[in-house]
Amino acid sequence: MSFDLKIINKDLVLKNGQLRTVIDSEKLIQDILKICLTNVGSNQLQPGYGSFISRTLVGSPMHTSVLVQVAKSQLNSCLDNLKSLQERQVKSFQRVSADEQISAVLDISILRSVVDPRLFNVTIKAMTKGFKPISTVFNVSPI
């Protein structure tokens, strides 16, 4: 089973002076958030890692329905990339639990705020290979 350091609001989490870690579905949720919120090209060691979602949604003059379709497509590609990375981990004999791996993306919802049209709320629902449904929510905005 692999693990990652627990991150909340871009900060590492400490408990009793020790770094917290995440495993299983909690790790998968964090992996989804990291790949979706990382701009493609910002990781020099993996230039294809991340998504274009913030570049697509923020400041675009396109109609909301067009933006949403483009962003969903980009997120699906990004999540396919994550699945591919997970498969490489398994093939390299890393111990990766079934709940750390995406089996299927069930839904991607993107809603534009009626109060602030620069703000988009994204919800991703997926199923782990351990048959556990997961969900995560994040915002995309220029702020």
Buried (B, 14 or more C-beta within 10 A) or exposed (E): EBBBEBBEEEEEBEEEEEEBEBBBBBBBBBBBBBBBBBEBEEBEEEEEBBBBBBEBBBEEEEEBEEBBEBBBEBBBEBBEBBBEEBEEBEEEEEEBBBBBBBBEBEEBEBEBEEEEEEBBBBEBBBBBBBEBEBEBEBEBEEE
